[in-house]
Amino acid sequence: MKITTEFYGRLKEQFSPEPIEIESIPHPATIQTVFDLLCELHQVKINPESIKPILNDTFADWDDEVKQHDIVGFFPPAAGG
């Protein structure tokens, strides 16, 4: 299954400033599955509770199923005052 992943804010520095296409996602898969795979590939440890997942330009839940050609994004919380 092929999907595209996008990263926002500080996650661009930890993963990639550009979208990443992944062709080796098992089916069925959830957004959590995708995130875990990305963390493993990039050797990054991040608590997913601090990130909002996005599925096809809409905020989603970690257990939402990912389908062929979906775009999965990861949005960190805003910081500042």
N, C-alpha and C positions, 0 to 999 in steps of 0.2 A: 504494500500500500504506500502511495506517495502523498506526502503532505508538505506544507511550507510552514516554517516557524519564523516568528518575528519577535524582536525584543525591544523594550522601551526603557528609557531612563538609564540608570546605572547597570541594568542587565546587559546593555549593549557592550559594555566594557568586559563583562564576565563571560559572555557567550559570543556575540558577533554583532557588529554594527549593521550588517546587511542580512536580509532574510536568508535562511538556510533551508534548502530542500532536502528532505529525508525520504529515501525510498525503501527503507528496511523496517518500517513500523509493522509490528504484528497486528493481525486482525482477529478479533476485535481489540481495540485499544481505547484507553481513556486519555484525557488530558494529563492526568497524573502519570500514566505510563510514558507519555512523550517527554514530560518534564524529567522524570527519573532517568530516562535514556540520555537526554541532553546533559544532565548533571554528570552522569558517568562518563560520557564521551569527552566532556570538557574538564573533567576532574574538579568540579565545583560542588561545594556543599552549601546549600541554601535552604532555609526553612520555608516550605511552600506556603505556610500560613501568612507570610509577609508579602505574598504576591497575588495579584488578581489575574486569573486566566481569562483569555479572550478566545472565542471561537467564531471565526468568520465575522469579525468586526462587532461582536456583541459580548459583553461580559458573560462568563459561563461558570460552571461548577467543575471542580476537579474530577468528578466522576462522569462527566458528559462524554459520550462516545465520539471518537474521531473517525471520520469517513474519508475515503479517497478524495484527494485534491482539496481538503479543508485547509484553512489557514489558522494556525494556532499561535496566539500571541501571549506574552507574559509581561505584565505591567506591575512595576514595584510601587509601593505606597509613596505618596508625596511626603517630602520632609521640608521643614523650614518653619518660619514663624512670622 
